[in-house]
């Protein structure tokens, strides 16, 4: 199976390559693709190096799987080209709300890609994935009426330049403002993405729309989100209030969550994981799981995951693995 990675020099692209290195089903070096300005860069691969090539109209000839993490504009240009003969797993927001394109978290709706030989599969937003993983067992067992989310998102979600900016500001350099609208060191910024709608930002709209699509729900599932950027290098957190259709106890919910693939549950209602502890891990951790004292149908919890792994690269590689191993059966 021939694999290409577009956006190979970025944070998520490099993470994808690192994960693919360890996959037994990957039997040859992937084609590393990037923009013309990044062409020629060398990246490690199984003790050797890959040389990045600039993407062209012919780059995807003979490719079976293409993992994209190069932004929406690049995806809109190149995904249809690649999808003529390959399956494109796209990490941008370009295709997520297209009704013809599956939006996939493998543990929740992986069956949507079974048998696919060409076309586009959308990888969800990083903060949506971890919330969806925590909500899917509740939806399956009790039904959901409402989900209210506040995210606390690490700077790595905004790319390599954002990480460098936080590091510079932590070192005492004057804020440059090149990535974030205000200084991020020793600060929090309740604005991620472009301003949209009635006081919302784009990241918040993504969570609302994508969570419904992943769970197979319409507007009858009420969702709200406030997205906050925090001065953490990696791993996103979220405080979540979930209102189920029927009464549920924290113990019942914890059992359902613990049985769900890819989810870890803290042992008690006062226990939790932090971004620092989840950095480098592929699971979603649910802690501080407790009853809303005002509603027997409502639960409160704290959800943490590595946004570069389960929030992006690992979710995409899981989709690729399902496609690749399914093709070999």
C-alpha positions in Angstrom: 0.0 0.0 0.0 1.5 3.3 -1.1 1.0 6.2 1.3 1.5 10.0 0.9 1.6 12.6 3.7 0.8 16.2 2.5 2.0 18.8 5.1 4.7 16.5 6.2 6.9 19.2 7.7 4.2 20.6 10.0 3.6 19.6 13.6 0.8 17.2 12.8 2.5 16.0 9.6 5.7 15.1 11.5 3.5 13.3 14.1 1.7 11.3 11.4 5.1 10.2 10.0 6.3 9.2 13.5 3.2 7.1 14.1 3.3 5.5 10.6 6.9 4.4 11.3 5.6 2.1 14.0 2.7 0.6 12.0 3.4 -3.0 10.9 1.0 -2.6 8.0 3.1 0.2 6.5 5.6 -1.8 4.4 7.4 1.1 2.6 8.4 4.7 3.1 5.6 7.2 2.5 5.8 10.0 0.0 6.4 13.2 2.0 4.8 16.2 0.4 4.9 19.8 1.3 4.5 23.3 -0.2 7.2 24.4 -2.7 9.0 26.5 0.0 9.3 23.3 2.2 10.4 21.0 -0.7 13.8 19.4 -0.1 13.5 19.3 3.7 14.6 16.0 5.2 12.6 14.1 7.8 13.6 11.0 9.7 12.1 7.6 8.7 13.0 4.2 10.2 16.7 5.0 10.5 17.0 6.8 7.2 15.5 10.0 5.8 12.7 11.1 3.6 13.2 14.1 1.3 10.0 16.2 1.0 8.8 16.9 -2.5 6.7 19.9 -3.6 3.2 18.8 -4.3 2.2 18.7 -8.0 -0.7 17.4 -10.1 1.2 14.1 -10.5 2.1 13.6 -6.9 -0.7 11.2 -6.1 -0.3 8.8 -9.1 -0.1 5.3 -7.7 -1.0 6.4 -4.1 -3.6 4.4 -2.2 -3.8 6.5 1.0 -3.1 10.2 1.4 -3.0 11.8 4.8 -3.4 15.6 4.6 -2.5 18.2 7.2 -1.8 21.3 5.3 -4.7 23.6 5.9 -8.1 24.2 4.3 -7.1 26.0 1.2 -4.5 23.4 0.3 -6.9 20.6 0.9 -9.6 22.2 -1.3 -7.0 22.4 -4.1 -5.4 19.0 -3.8 -7.8 16.6 -2.1 -10.1 16.2 -5.1 -7.0 15.5 -7.2 -5.7 12.8 -4.8 -9.2 11.4 -4.2 -9.6 10.4 -7.9 -7.6 7.3 -7.1 -6.8 7.3 -3.4 -8.5 7.7 -0.1 -7.7 11.1 1.4 -7.8 11.5 5.2 -8.0 15.2 5.6 -7.2 17.0 8.9 -8.4 20.4 7.8 -11.9 21.9 8.3 -12.5 22.0 4.5 -14.7 18.9 4.1 -16.1 18.3 7.6 -19.6 19.7 7.0 -20.0 18.3 3.5 -22.9 15.8 3.8 -21.2 13.5 1.3 -18.0 13.3 3.3 -17.8 11.0 6.4 -16.5 12.8 9.6 -14.9 9.9 11.5 -13.7 9.0 15.0 -13.0 5.3 14.5 -14.2 4.2 17.9 -17.6 5.9 17.2 -18.4 5.6 13.5 -15.4 3.9 11.9 -17.8 1.7 9.9 -18.4 4.7 7.6 -15.1 4.1 5.8 -15.4 0.3 5.5 -15.0 -0.7 1.8 -13.9 2.8 0.7 -11.3 2.7 -2.1 -11.2 6.3 -3.2 -12.6 9.6 -1.9 -12.3 11.9 1.0 -12.6 11.2 4.8 -12.6 14.2 7.2 -10.7 14.1 10.4 -12.6 16.1 13.0 -11.5 19.1 14.9 -9.0 18.3 17.7 -11.2 19.5 20.6 -14.3 17.9 19.1 -12.7 14.4 19.0 -12.0 14.2 22.7 -15.4 15.5 23.6 -17.1 13.1 21.2 -15.2 10.2 22.7 -16.5 11.1 26.2 -20.0 11.7 25.0 -20.5 8.7 22.7 -20.9 6.1 25.5 -23.5 8.4 27.1 -25.4 8.9 23.9 -25.4 5.2 23.2 -26.6 4.2 26.6 -28.9 7.0 27.8 -29.3 9.5 24.9 -28.1 13.1 25.1 -30.3 16.2 25.2 -27.6 18.8 25.8 -23.8 19.1 25.8 -22.1 22.3 27.1 -18.3 22.6 26.7 -15.6 24.9 27.7 -12.3 24.0 26.1 -8.8 24.9 27.3 -6.6 24.5 24.2 -2.9 24.2 24.0 -0.8 26.3 21.7 0.4 23.3 19.6 -3.1 23.3 18.2 -2.2 26.5 16.3 1.0 25.0 14.9 4.8 25.3 15.1 4.8 29.1 15.0 2.4 29.2 17.9 4.7 27.0 20.0 7.7 29.1 19.1 5.8 32.3 20.1 4.9 30.9 23.5 8.5 29.8 24.1 9.7 33.3 23.1 7.3 35.0 25.4 8.1 32.7 28.3 11.8 33.6 27.7 11.0 37.2 28.2 10.8 38.5 24.7 8.2 41.2 23.9 5.0 39.7 22.5 5.1 39.8 18.7 1.4 39.1 18.1 2.2 37.1 14.9 0.0 34.1 15.9 -2.3 35.2 18.8 -4.3 38.4 19.0 -2.9 39.1 22.5 0.1 37.8 24.5 -0.4 34.1 25.4 2.3 33.6 28.0 0.8 34.0 31.6 -2.5 34.6 29.9 -5.7 33.0 28.5 -7.4 34.1 25.3 -11.1 33.2 24.9 -11.0 33.5 21.1 -9.9 30.8 18.7 -10.4 31.2 15.0 -12.3 33.9 13.1 -15.2 35.8 14.7 -18.5 34.4 13.5 -22.2 34.7 14.3 -23.5 36.4 17.4 -20.4 36.7 19.5 -19.0 33.2 18.7 -15.7 32.2 17.2 -15.1 29.6 14.5 -13.6 27.0 16.9 -16.8 27.1 18.9 -19.0 26.6 15.8 -16.8 23.6 14.8 -17.5 21.8 18.1 -21.2 22.4 17.8 -21.6 21.3 14.2 -19.0 18.4 14.3 -20.2 16.9 17.5 -23.7 16.5 16.1 -22.4 15.0 12.9 -20.1 12.5 14.6 -22.9 11.4 16.9 -25.4 11.2 14.1 -27.6 13.9 15.7 -29.4 16.9 14.4 -30.3 20.3 16.0 -32.3 18.5 18.6 -29.0 17.9 20.4 -28.3 21.3 22.1 -24.6 22.1 22.1 -22.7 25.2 23.3 -19.0 25.8 23.5 -16.6 28.5 24.7 -13.1 27.9 23.4 -10.1 29.2 25.3 -6.5 29.2 24.3 -4.2 28.6 27.3 -0.4 28.8 27.7 0.1 25.0 27.6 2.4 23.5 25.1 0.4 20.4 24.2 -2.8 18.5 25.1 -6.3 20.1 25.2 -8.7 20.0 28.2 -12.4 20.5 28.3 -14.9 21.0 31.1 -18.2 19.4 30.0 -21.8 19.3 31.2 -23.8 16.6 29.6 -27.6 16.3 30.0 -28.9 12.8 29.2 -32.4 11.9 28.1 -32.8 9.7 31.2 -31.4 9.8 34.8 -27.9 8.4 35.1 -25.5 8.1 38.1 -21.8 8.8 37.9 -21.1 5.2 38.6 -23.2 4.0 35.7 -21.6 6.6 33.4 -18.0 5.6 34.6 -18.7 2.0 33.8 -19.9 2.9 30.3 -17.0 5.2 29.6 -14.4 2.6 30.9 -15.8 0.0 28.5 -15.5 2.4 25.5 -12.3 1.8 23.4 -9.8 4.6 23.7 -11.2 6.1 26.9 -9.7 6.1 30.4 -11.7 7.0 33.5 -10.3 8.4 36.7 -11.0 6.2 39.7 -12.9 8.7 41.7 -14.9 12.0 41.4 -12.0 14.1 42.7 -9.4 12.4 40.4 -8.3 13.9 37.1 -5.5 14.0 34.5 -3.7 17.2 33.4 -2.4 18.1 29.9 1.1 17.5 31.1 0.2 13.9 32.0 -1.7 13.2 28.8 1.1 14.6 26.5 2.2 11.7 24.3 -0.7 9.4 25.1 -3.2 8.2 22.6 -6.2 7.9 24.8 -8.9 10.3 26.1 -9.0 10.7 29.8 -12.3 11.5 31.7 -12.0 12.7 35.3 -13.9 14.8 37.9 -17.0 12.7 36.8 -19.9 13.8 39.1 -23.6 14.5 39.3 -25.0 17.9 38.6 -26.6 18.6 41.9 -29.5 20.3 40.2 -30.4 17.6 37.7 -30.4 13.8 38.0 -30.0 13.6 34.2 -26.9 15.8 34.1 -23.2 14.9 34.6 -20.1 17.1 34.9 -16.7 16.0 33.8 -13.1 17.0 32.9 -11.8 15.6 29.6 -8.1 15.7 28.5 -6.3 14.4 25.4 -3.1 15.0 23.4 -4.4 17.2 20.6 -1.5 16.2 18.2 -2.2 12.5 18.7 -5.9 11.5 19.3 -6.9 15.1 18.4 -5.2 14.9 15.0 -2.5 12.5 13.8 -3.4 9.4 15.7 -7.1 9.6 14.8 -6.1 10.0 11.1 -3.7 7.0 11.4 -6.4 4.9 13.0 -8.6 5.6 10.0 -5.8 4.7 7.7 -5.2 1.5 9.5 -8.8 0.5 9.3 -8.8 1.1 5.6 -5.5 -0.7 5.1 -6.2 -3.7 7.1 -9.7 -4.0 5.8 -8.3 -3.9 2.3 -6.0 -6.8 3.1 -8.7 -9.1 4.5 
